[in-house]
């Protein structure tokens, strides 16, 4: 059942090229992104003034990553709100608000409650769900399925990457309907269709991860830093590390370091620096230099030929050259593998971490 892998988590990590491909393929027809399951006309999409994305845990972090692509391509403001907060916050929502609810299981109690609250306030609701026929899928006005297949490991991997993939597809689709992709359609589609192959390349580029896990597994804590899209990915990378390896891990927007956290950087403190977004990389580089000057051990995640970063880091994780707009699906992969091998090194129960359930059906 584990297909020769030691754990479901590793099997599911390795299934990601196929899962992302299965999620993209039915939504591309005749050189365009299509969503037959959405009953929204172009003029209804044009009426949307605000998008709220709500979810819990990794699904929330998927929303954080997707926000950049939606705002950049559609120029509609996107708020990403934790479902457990949204449900009690009397949110500002009306019939020109589109609420996107993300859930792998479709049974998360807080997510269901947030969805009901938004519906009651008159929002249009769109669910991004993996489990067919689940409660979230049934309650929402529209449901877009992630075709990840069954996810058994408690820590989500292919669930997360397919959720982000759907948000990227929706970003391109809405932008197209709004007439904002003129002349760009082909480039955007090519970038989306390259994702499964690039995930495979991310596997191939990181054979050194089991050895890196041996170096970092006994760390007291790990900091993950990045800016913009790299920051969103850092949040999910830190969560993966925490939940399966039980190491303290924290993600920071790199620019926030000097507003407090830098006080914690001392000799040999591991800092995982995400540098997958060329537009902002120089800024993250300066943060790397800052933490290194305080003795930090820097594990940088970047492109192989990125000499500036490669020459200053102590250790490296690699990604192939990717479009920063759609980077999360590929860039998270080395961090999933790092969390997996660190947890394995520490003898943790990887598929069933302590205190966690696959589907959180109570508040
Ligand atoms: C982390 C993880 C959880 C879930 C969260 C939401 O690896 O799996 O944080 O992402 O409990 O679950 P769903 O997506 O089923 O609503």
Boltz pocket constraint, residues with backbone or C-beta under 6 A from the ligand:
constraints:
  - pocket:
      binder: B
      contacts: [[A, 56], [A, 57], [A, 58], [A, 59], [A, 60], [A, 102], [A, 103], [A, 104], [A, 105], [A, 106], [A, 107], [A, 108], [A, 111], [A, 154], [A, 155], [A, 156], [A, 157], [A, 239], [A, 240], [A, 243], [A, 357], [A, 358], [A, 359], [A, 360]]
      max_distance: 6.0
